[in-house]
Amino acid sequence: MIIIPVKDGESIDRALKRYKRKYEKTGVVKELRNRQKFTKPSVIKREALQKAIYVQKLRQAEENN
């Protein structure tokens, strides 16, 4: 459970914003979306490899400039 201490004189909107940020950082929604469908391990590896290649190309392009 996420606990957000509300300070004296703090508006509810501000406390709600802090709650939403903390909730987002926990990754609950992301985990739920991942659990809705099954992704084969080979697909996960392939996507990770493609991402690594993309990042490497970006870094090389940055070094050349």
C-alpha positions as CSV (number, residue, x, y, z in Angstrom):
1,M,0.0,0.0,0.0
2,I,1.2,3.5,-0.9
3,I,1.2,6.0,2.0
4,I,1.4,9.7,1.3
5,P,1.7,11.9,4.4
6,V,-0.3,15.1,3.8
7,K,1.5,18.1,5.2
8,D,-0.2,20.9,7.1
9,G,-1.7,23.5,4.7
10,E,-1.0,21.3,1.7
11,S,-3.8,21.2,-0.9
12,I,-5.5,17.9,-1.7
13,D,-4.6,18.4,-5.4
14,R,-0.9,18.5,-4.6
15,A,-1.1,15.4,-2.4
16,L,-3.0,13.6,-5.1
17,K,-0.3,14.5,-7.6
18,R,2.4,13.1,-5.3
19,Y,0.3,9.9,-4.9
20,K,-0.1,9.5,-8.7
21,R,3.7,10.0,-9.2
22,K,4.5,7.4,-6.6
23,Y,1.9,5.0,-8.0
24,E,3.4,5.4,-11.5
25,K,6.9,4.6,-10.2
26,T,5.8,1.3,-8.7
27,G,5.0,0.0,-12.2
28,V,1.7,-1.6,-11.3
29,V,-0.1,-0.6,-14.5
30,K,2.8,-1.7,-16.6
31,E,2.9,-5.1,-14.9
32,L,-0.8,-5.5,-15.4
33,R,-0.5,-4.8,-19.1
34,N,2.3,-7.3,-19.4
35,R,0.3,-10.0,-17.7
36,Q,-2.7,-9.6,-19.9
37,K,-0.9,-11.4,-22.8
38,F,1.8,-14.0,-23.0
39,T,5.0,-13.1,-24.9
40,K,7.3,-15.9,-25.9
41,P,10.8,-15.7,-24.5
42,S,12.3,-15.7,-28.1
43,V,10.2,-12.6,-28.9
44,I,11.4,-10.8,-25.8
45,K,15.0,-11.6,-26.7
46,R,14.5,-10.4,-30.2
47,E,13.0,-7.1,-29.1
48,A,15.8,-6.6,-26.6
49,L,18.4,-7.2,-29.3
50,Q,16.7,-4.8,-31.7
51,K,16.6,-2.2,-29.0
52,A,20.3,-2.7,-28.2
53,I,21.2,-2.3,-31.9
54,Y,19.1,0.8,-32.2
55,V,20.8,2.4,-29.1
56,Q,24.2,1.4,-30.4
57,K,23.5,3.1,-33.8
58,L,22.4,6.3,-32.0
59,R,25.6,6.4,-29.9
60,Q,27.7,5.9,-33.0
61,A,25.9,8.6,-34.8
62,E,26.4,10.9,-31.8
63,E,30.2,10.1,-31.7
64,N,30.6,10.9,-35.4
65,N,29.0,14.3,-35.1
